Amino acid sequence: MSKPNHVLVAHMGHDAPWLQIKTRKEVKDRVAYIKAEKPEHERPLRLKLLKIVKELLPSRLQKAYAAWGKANAAWDKAIAAWDKAIAAWGKANAAWRKAIAAWDKAINSPAGVAFHRQVCGCAWTPEEQNVLRQLDPAA
């Protein structure tokens, strides 16, 4: 049987709730951080207090933990869907940018310029796109 991904941890940090839901990796990383970074005189107490809680939770805490488990599973699914959507968006965005570049090239081609003259007849050209210059009598 594999170990659960999340565990209950007491005293993960002094400025956090006394009991937290963390991954085993987070606990391992915190222990390593305490051993390497915290003042030497604090380490024994910090390491003694930081522990994975294996005792059975009281009913109220069990219900809250179960609700967290359901919410976390839904969150994991949403993150997976988000990751897929971001990947799909990236592909679509690349295709869109390529299409825009092709569109810009097409409308500025000789055929596109000729079509512009046919439907509009203003002073626009690919080289001189400021159509308001027509308002300037000196132009």
Secondary structure, DSSP 8 states (H G I E B T S, - for coil): ----SEEEEE-S-TTS-SEEEEEHHHHHHHHHHHHHHS-TTTHHHHHHH-EE--S---HHHHHHHHHHHHHHHHHHHHHHHHHHHHHHHHHHHHHHHHHHHHHHHHHTSHHHHHHHHHHT-SS--SS---GGGGG-TT-
